[in-house]
Amino acid sequence: MRTGKFFAAVVMLCLCFMITEPVQAGTEEKSTELTTQIPDEHLVNLDIGKHGSVIVDGKKYTGKQEIKVRRLEAQTYQVKPDSGYQADKVLYDGKTVKLTDSTYTAEAIYEDGLTLKVTFIKEKASGLGSSNKNTASKSNAAKTGDTADSVIWFLALFLSGAACVMLSGWKENRKLKK
C-alpha cells in the first residue's frame, strides 16, 4: 500500500512540474523571430436603415458603409431619424444597445468587423416624440486571452491524480482478496 501511494505521489509531482515548467526549444545556429503589426485603426460596418442617419465624428452616414475608427478608443454614434420617424432597433456587434440622448458610445475598439445596425419606424400619432424602445446594452469588454489551456491542464492533473488513487485502491483490494 505504501508503494502505491508513494508511486501516486511521485507521478503527481512529475505532472505538476511538467505543467508549470514552460516548454523550451532552441537551435544553435538559427533563430526565428515573429513580429506583428498592430493597426492604429479598425473597420466598423454601418448598416443604417431607411429614414435616418448616423453621425460619427461630425460626419453623416446613411445606408451600408465601412468606416475607420481609432484603436482602443471609445466611439460615439449619434442616431438621427428623419422627420416623422424614430429609432426602432439599434444593434452593435449583434447585441441590442440602448441610446442615451440619441447616442450610443461603444467601448474601446480592438478588432475589425464590428457592425452598427440601426432601423427606423414611423412615429406613432400619439405625439410623444421620439421614444426609444431599446433595452440595456451588454458590455463589449476587451478580450484579454484564452484560459482554456490552463483549465485543460488542471483537469488533466486532477484526472491523473484520481486515476493513481484508484489504481492504488485496486491494488490494495487485490492484495486483500489473496
GROMACS elastic network, one bead per residue, 0.5 to 0.9 nm:
[ bonds ]
;  ai    aj funct       b0    kb
    1     4     6  0.52581   500
    1     5     6  0.64118   500
    1     6     6  0.85816   500
    1   168     6  0.70574   500
    1   169     6  0.82377   500
    1   171     6  0.78048   500
    1   172     6  0.60963   500
    2     5     6  0.52188   500
    2     6     6  0.59599   500
    2     7     6  0.84531   500
    3     6     6  0.50271   500
    3     7     6  0.60045   500
    3     8     6  0.85422   500
    3   168     6  0.87120   500
    4     7     6  0.50525   500
    4     8     6  0.61353   500
    4     9     6  0.86000   500
    4   164     6  0.81858   500
    4   165     6  0.83293   500
    4   167     6  0.78918   500
    4   168     6  0.50836   500
    4   169     6  0.83985   500
    4   171     6  0.78168   500
    4   172     6  0.84854   500
    5     9     6  0.61054   500
    5    10     6  0.85853   500
    5   164     6  0.81075   500
    5   165     6  0.74374   500
    5   168     6  0.64347   500
    6     9     6  0.50929   500
    6    10     6  0.62088   500
    6    11     6  0.86485   500
    7    10     6  0.51371   500
    7    11     6  0.61906   500
    7    12     6  0.86063   500
    7   164     6  0.81434   500
    7   168     6  0.87531   500
    8    11     6  0.51341   500
    8    12     6  0.61332   500
    8    13     6  0.86403   500
    8   161     6  0.70874   500
    8   163     6  0.88473   500
    8   164     6  0.51899   500
    8   165     6  0.67608   500
    8   167     6  0.87488   500
    8   168     6  0.76208   500
    9    12     6  0.50767   500
    9    13     6  0.61772   500
    9    14     6  0.86092   500
    9   161     6  0.83715   500
    9   164     6  0.84829   500
   10    13     6  0.51470   500
   10    14     6  0.61839   500
   10    15     6  0.86309   500
   11    14     6  0.50848   500
   11    15     6  0.61420   500
   11    16     6  0.85981   500
   11   160     6  0.83605   500
   11   161     6  0.79943   500
   11   164     6  0.80227   500
   12    15     6  0.50787   500
   12    16     6  0.61252   500
   12    17     6  0.85723   500
   12   157     6  0.74465   500
   12   160     6  0.74471   500
   12   161     6  0.61542   500
   12   164     6  0.84387   500
   13    16     6  0.50739   500
   13    17     6  0.61463   500
   13    18     6  0.86033   500
   14    17     6  0.50982   500
   14    18     6  0.61483   500
   14    19     6  0.86411   500
   15    18     6  0.50577   500
   15    19     6  0.61397   500
   15    20     6  0.86216   500
   15   157     6  0.65822   500
   15   160     6  0.82970   500
   16    19     6  0.52041   500
   16    20     6  0.61593   500
   16    21     6  0.84016   500
   16   157     6  0.72427   500
   17    20     6  0.53419   500
   17    21     6  0.58171   500
   18    21     6  0.53939   500
   18    22     6  0.78028   500
   18    23     6  0.86168   500
   19    22     6  0.75106   500
   19   150     6  0.87497   500
   19   153     6  0.67578   500
   19   154     6  0.82967   500
   19   157     6  0.83551   500
   21    24     6  0.89120   500
   26    30     6  0.84668   500
   26    31     6  0.75958   500
   27    30     6  0.57690   500
   27    31     6  0.66182   500
   28    31     6  0.80138   500
   38    41     6  0.88938   500
   39    42     6  0.70581   500
   39    70     6  0.89661   500
   39    71     6  0.72105   500
   40    69     6  0.85596   500
   40    70     6  0.60908   500
   40    71     6  0.53818   500
   40    72     6  0.87131   500
   41    68     6  0.59529   500
   41    69     6  0.52942   500
   41    72     6  0.86319   500
   41   109     6  0.87845   500
   41   110     6  0.86567   500
   41   111     6  0.87937   500
   41   112     6  0.86041   500
   42    67     6  0.82050   500
   42    68     6  0.54811   500
   42    69     6  0.54127   500
   42    70     6  0.64201   500
   42    71     6  0.60432   500
   42   109     6  0.73377   500
   42   110     6  0.72035   500
   42   111     6  0.60109   500
   42   113     6  0.79903   500
   42   114     6  0.89330   500
   43    66     6  0.63583   500
   43    67     6  0.55915   500
   43    69     6  0.63754   500
   43   111     6  0.77544   500
   43   113     6  0.60981   500
   43   114     6  0.73150   500
   44    65     6  0.84714   500
   44    66     6  0.56570   500
   44    67     6  0.53791   500
   44    68     6  0.62822   500
   44    69     6  0.70591   500
   44   111     6  0.88465   500
   44   112     6  0.63586   500
   44   113     6  0.57023   500
   44   114     6  0.50101   500
   44   115     6  0.56509   500
   44   116     6  0.74201   500
   45    64     6  0.72555   500
   45    65     6  0.58652   500
   45    67     6  0.64024   500
   45    68     6  0.89094   500
   45   112     6  0.88846   500
   45   113     6  0.66423   500
   45   114     6  0.61296   500
   45   116     6  0.62541   500
   45   117     6  0.82771   500
   46    54     6  0.85311   500
   46    61     6  0.79869   500
   46    62     6  0.80673   500
   46    63     6  0.73436   500
   46    64     6  0.54223   500
   46    65     6  0.51297   500
   46    66     6  0.59329   500
   46    67     6  0.73957   500
   46   114     6  0.87108   500
   46   115     6  0.57839   500
   46   116     6  0.50082   500
   46   117     6  0.60856   500
   46   118     6  0.82585   500
   47    62     6  0.77402   500
   47    63     6  0.57374   500
   47    65     6  0.67277   500
   47    66     6  0.88030   500
   47   115     6  0.72199   500
   47   116     6  0.61244   500
   47   118     6  0.64042   500
   47   119     6  0.85023   500
   48    51     6  0.87782   500
   48    52     6  0.71721   500
   48    53     6  0.62973   500
   48    54     6  0.71796   500
   48    61     6  0.77208   500
   48    62     6  0.54666   500
   48    64     6  0.61100   500
   48    65     6  0.84425   500
   48   116     6  0.78265   500
   48   117     6  0.57754   500
   48   118     6  0.50038   500
   48   119     6  0.64698   500
   48   120     6  0.86970   500
   49    52     6  0.66940   500
   49    53     6  0.78207   500
   49    62     6  0.75074   500
   49    63     6  0.61245   500
   49    64     6  0.83194   500
   49   117     6  0.76531   500
   49   118     6  0.58528   500
   49   120     6  0.63839   500
   50    53     6  0.81178   500
   50    62     6  0.79831   500
   50    63     6  0.72670   500
   50    82     6  0.88615   500
   50   119     6  0.71746   500
   50   120     6  0.67906   500
   50   121     6  0.89531   500
   51    80     6  0.89372   500
   51    81     6  0.61010   500
   51    82     6  0.51488   500
   51    83     6  0.81835   500
   51    84     6  0.88501   500
   51    85     6  0.67328   500
   51    86     6  0.85464   500
   51   119     6  0.82990   500
   51   120     6  0.62297   500
   51   121     6  0.78742   500
   51   122     6  0.86606   500
   52    62     6  0.70913   500
   52    63     6  0.89753   500
   52    79     6  0.74994   500
   52    80     6  0.55617   500
   52    83     6  0.86207   500
   52    85     6  0.77632   500
   52    86     6  0.82326   500
   52    87     6  0.80730   500
   52   118     6  0.85628   500
   52   119     6  0.80718   500
   52   120     6  0.67447   500
   53    60     6  0.65429   500
   53    61     6  0.56122   500
   53    63     6  0.78542   500
   53    78     6  0.84001   500
   53    79     6  0.61250   500
   53    80     6  0.51741   500
   53    81     6  0.62760   500
   53    82     6  0.77243   500
   53   118     6  0.85176   500
   54    59     6  0.82430   500
   54    60     6  0.57965   500
   54    61     6  0.52734   500
   54    62     6  0.66384   500
   54    77     6  0.63321   500
   54    78     6  0.54216   500
   54    80     6  0.58271   500
   54    81     6  0.84336   500
   54   118     6  0.84279   500
   55    58     6  0.58543   500
   55    59     6  0.53130   500
   55    61     6  0.60965   500
   55    62     6  0.89691   500
   55    76     6  0.85178   500
   55    77     6  0.59062   500
   55    79     6  0.65350   500
   55    80     6  0.74315   500
   56    59     6  0.53441   500
   56    60     6  0.66038   500
   56    61     6  0.76167   500
   56    75     6  0.79502   500
   56    76     6  0.65349   500
   56    77     6  0.52981   500
   56    78     6  0.66132   500
   57    60     6  0.85428   500
   57    75     6  0.85212   500
   57    76     6  0.76342   500
   57    77     6  0.80706   500
   61    64     6  0.84128   500
   61    65     6  0.75603   500
   62    65     6  0.75649   500
   66   115     6  0.89093   500
   69    73     6  0.80442   500
   69    75     6  0.72869   500
   69   109     6  0.78144   500
   70    73     6  0.58463   500
   70    74     6  0.83202   500
   70    75     6  0.81257   500
   70   108     6  0.87867   500
   70   109     6  0.74473   500
   70   110     6  0.89005   500
   71    74     6  0.85943   500
   71   108     6  0.71635   500
   71   109     6  0.55292   500
   71   110     6  0.56847   500
   71   111     6  0.78708   500
   72   107     6  0.81828   500
   72   110     6  0.55051   500
   72   111     6  0.89732   500
   73   106     6  0.87560   500
   73   107     6  0.71406   500
   73   109     6  0.59813   500
   73   110     6  0.84036   500
   74   105     6  0.64920   500
   74   106     6  0.54748   500
   74   109     6  0.65677   500
   75   104     6  0.82822   500
   75   105     6  0.54742   500
   75   106     6  0.51981   500
   75   107     6  0.67976   500
   75   108     6  0.71269   500
   75   109     6  0.76945   500
   76   103     6  0.67724   500
   76   104     6  0.57116   500
   76   106     6  0.62681   500
   76   107     6  0.89553   500
   77   102     6  0.85534   500
   77   103     6  0.55122   500
   77   104     6  0.52246   500
   77   105     6  0.61335   500
   77   106     6  0.79115   500
   77   116     6  0.88323   500
   78    99     6  0.87104   500
   78   101     6  0.85908   500
   78   102     6  0.58730   500
   78   104     6  0.64962   500
   78   105     6  0.85737   500
   79    87     6  0.74937   500
   79    99     6  0.82828   500
   79   102     6  0.53968   500
   79   103     6  0.58467   500
   79   104     6  0.79527   500
   79   118     6  0.80611   500
   80    86     6  0.82528   500
   80    87     6  0.80224   500
   80   102     6  0.71901   500
   80   103     6  0.88872   500
   81    84     6  0.79318   500
   81    85     6  0.55707   500
   81    86     6  0.53582   500
   81    87     6  0.62666   500
   81   120     6  0.68722   500
   81   121     6  0.88587   500
   81   130     6  0.88117   500
   82    85     6  0.55210   500
   82    86     6  0.75341   500
   82   120     6  0.87319   500
   83    86     6  0.82633   500
   83   123     6  0.89343   500
   84   121     6  0.86840   500
   84   122     6  0.59654   500
   84   123     6  0.55248   500
   84   124     6  0.86248   500
   84   129     6  0.89169   500
   84   130     6  0.87659   500
   85    88     6  0.89259   500
   85   120     6  0.63491   500
   85   121     6  0.54756   500
   85   124     6  0.86223   500
   85   130     6  0.75219   500
   86   119     6  0.86725   500
   86   120     6  0.54880   500
   86   121     6  0.55715   500
   86   122     6  0.62530   500
   86   123     6  0.57604   500
   86   129     6  0.82597   500
   86   130     6  0.52951   500
   86   131     6  0.72139   500
   86   132     6  0.75239   500
   87    90     6  0.73250   500
   87   102     6  0.85050   500
   87   118     6  0.70690   500
   87   119     6  0.60621   500
   87   121     6  0.63901   500
   87   122     6  0.88036   500
   87   130     6  0.76236   500
   87   131     6  0.80772   500
   87   132     6  0.64965   500
   87   133     6  0.81756   500
   87   134     6  0.86920   500
   88   118     6  0.73841   500
   88   119     6  0.53865   500
   88   121     6  0.56510   500
   88   122     6  0.88876   500
   88   132     6  0.70050   500
   88   133     6  0.67187   500
   88   134     6  0.73987   500
   89    96     6  0.71909   500
   89    97     6  0.82719   500
   89   117     6  0.77944   500
   89   118     6  0.56924   500
   89   119     6  0.52848   500
   89   120     6  0.70475   500
   89   121     6  0.89771   500
   89   132     6  0.85337   500
   89   133     6  0.75982   500
   89   134     6  0.63199   500
   90    95     6  0.82420   500
   90    96     6  0.58084   500
   90    97     6  0.58363   500
   90    98     6  0.72853   500
   90    99     6  0.78908   500
   90   104     6  0.89319   500
   90   116     6  0.72386   500
   90   117     6  0.57530   500
   90   119     6  0.66861   500
   90   134     6  0.70243   500
   91    94     6  0.54625   500
   91    95     6  0.50909   500
   91    97     6  0.57469   500
   91    98     6  0.88210   500
   91   115     6  0.77556   500
   91   116     6  0.57318   500
   91   117     6  0.50729   500
   91   118     6  0.64626   500
   91   119     6  0.89840   500
   92    95     6  0.53224   500
   92    96     6  0.64535   500
   92    97     6  0.65306   500
   92   106     6  0.81235   500
   92   114     6  0.71827   500
   92   115     6  0.56914   500
   92   117     6  0.64478   500
   92   118     6  0.87981   500
   92   137     6  0.89180   500
   93    96     6  0.84880   500
   93   113     6  0.84222   500
   93   114     6  0.52289   500
   93   115     6  0.51428   500
   93   116     6  0.65683   500
   93   117     6  0.84360   500
   93   140     6  0.85212   500
   94   114     6  0.85624   500
   94   115     6  0.73385   500
   94   116     6  0.80961   500
   94   117     6  0.82141   500
   95   137     6  0.71918   500
   95   138     6  0.70094   500
   96   134     6  0.68542   500
   96   135     6  0.67029   500
   96   136     6  0.72714   500
   96   137     6  0.60046   500
   96   138     6  0.77415   500
   97   104     6  0.75559   500
   97   134     6  0.63751   500
   97   135     6  0.62737   500
   97   136     6  0.58361   500
   97   138     6  0.71096   500
   98   102     6  0.89756   500
   98   103     6  0.84466   500
   98   104     6  0.68995   500
   98   132     6  0.79543   500
   98   133     6  0.82369   500
   98   134     6  0.50626   500
   98   135     6  0.53955   500
   98   136     6  0.53950   500
   98   137     6  0.56871   500
   99   102     6  0.52491   500
   99   103     6  0.51042   500
   99   104     6  0.51333   500
   99   105     6  0.85403   500
   99   132     6  0.72013   500
   99   134     6  0.71002   500
   99   135     6  0.86852   500
   99   136     6  0.89897   500
  100   103     6  0.52670   500
  100   104     6  0.64102   500
  100   105     6  0.88668   500
  100   132     6  0.89406   500
  101   104     6  0.84566   500
  102   132     6  0.84205   500
  106   109     6  0.75871   500
  106   139     6  0.88324   500
  106   140     6  0.78207   500
  107   139     6  0.77813   500
  107   140     6  0.64461   500
  107   141     6  0.70035   500
  107   142     6  0.84693   500
  108   140     6  0.83627   500
  108   141     6  0.78281   500
  108   142     6  0.74823   500
  109   112     6  0.81965   500
  109   114     6  0.86890   500
  109   140     6  0.88226   500
  109   142     6  0.79533   500
  110   142     6  0.70756   500
  110   143     6  0.87649   500
  111   114     6  0.74336   500
  121   124     6  0.89060   500
  123   126     6  0.83707   500
  123   127     6  0.78917   500
  123   128     6  0.85749   500
  123   129     6  0.73390   500
  123   130     6  0.68882   500
  123   131     6  0.87835   500
  124   127     6  0.66563   500
  124   128     6  0.77125   500
  124   129     6  0.82522   500
  124   130     6  0.88682   500
  125   128     6  0.80207   500
  126   129     6  0.81828   500
  127   130     6  0.85720   500
  128   131     6  0.71731   500
  132   135     6  0.86391   500
  134   137     6  0.86407   500
  137   140     6  0.89779   500
  140   143     6  0.86218   500
  141   144     6  0.89537   500
  143   146     6  0.83667   500
  146   149     6  0.73501   500
  146   150     6  0.89242   500
  147   150     6  0.57923   500
  147   151     6  0.65612   500
  147   152     6  0.89118   500
  148   151     6  0.51291   500
  148   152     6  0.61200   500
  148   153     6  0.86391   500
  149   152     6  0.51828   500
  149   153     6  0.62263   500
  149   154     6  0.86825   500
  150   153     6  0.50415   500
  150   154     6  0.60981   500
  150   155     6  0.84512   500
  151   154     6  0.52245   500
  151   155     6  0.60639   500
  151   156     6  0.85404   500
  152   155     6  0.50655   500
  152   156     6  0.60992   500
  152   157     6  0.85712   500
  153   156     6  0.50226   500
  153   157     6  0.61165   500
  153   158     6  0.85961   500
  154   158     6  0.61263   500
  154   159     6  0.85672   500
  155   158     6  0.50754   500
  155   159     6  0.61119   500
  155   160     6  0.84842   500
  156   159     6  0.51319   500
  156   160     6  0.59995   500
  156   161     6  0.85540   500
  157   160     6  0.51442   500
  157   161     6  0.62318   500
  157   162     6  0.86312   500
  158   161     6  0.51929   500
  158   162     6  0.61860   500
  158   163     6  0.86163   500
  159   163     6  0.60623   500
  159   164     6  0.85969   500
  160   163     6  0.50563   500
  160   164     6  0.62344   500
  160   165     6  0.87022   500
  161   164     6  0.50853   500
  161   165     6  0.62485   500
  161   166     6  0.85880   500
  162   165     6  0.51382   500
  162   166     6  0.61248   500
  162   167     6  0.85921   500
  163   166     6  0.50397   500
  163   167     6  0.60899   500
  163   168     6  0.85113   500
  164   167     6  0.50899   500
  164   168     6  0.60940   500
  164   169     6  0.86024   500
  165   168     6  0.50492   500
  165   169     6  0.62144   500
  165   170     6  0.85771   500
  166   169     6  0.50808   500
  166   170     6  0.60497   500
  166   171     6  0.86116   500
  167   171     6  0.61210   500
  167   172     6  0.85191   500
  168   171     6  0.52590   500
  168   172     6  0.62561   500
  168   173     6  0.87370   500
  169   172     6  0.50019   500
  169   173     6  0.61560   500
  169   174     6  0.85415   500
  170   173     6  0.51491   500
  170   174     6  0.61587   500
  170   175     6  0.87054   500
  171   174     6  0.50214   500
  171   175     6  0.62832   500
  171   176     6  0.87536   500
  172   175     6  0.51521   500
  172   176     6  0.63400   500
  172   177     6  0.88258   500
  173   176     6  0.50882   500
  173   177     6  0.63165   500
  173   178     6  0.89161   500
  174   177     6  0.52634   500
  174   178     6  0.66372   500
  175   178     6  0.53837   500
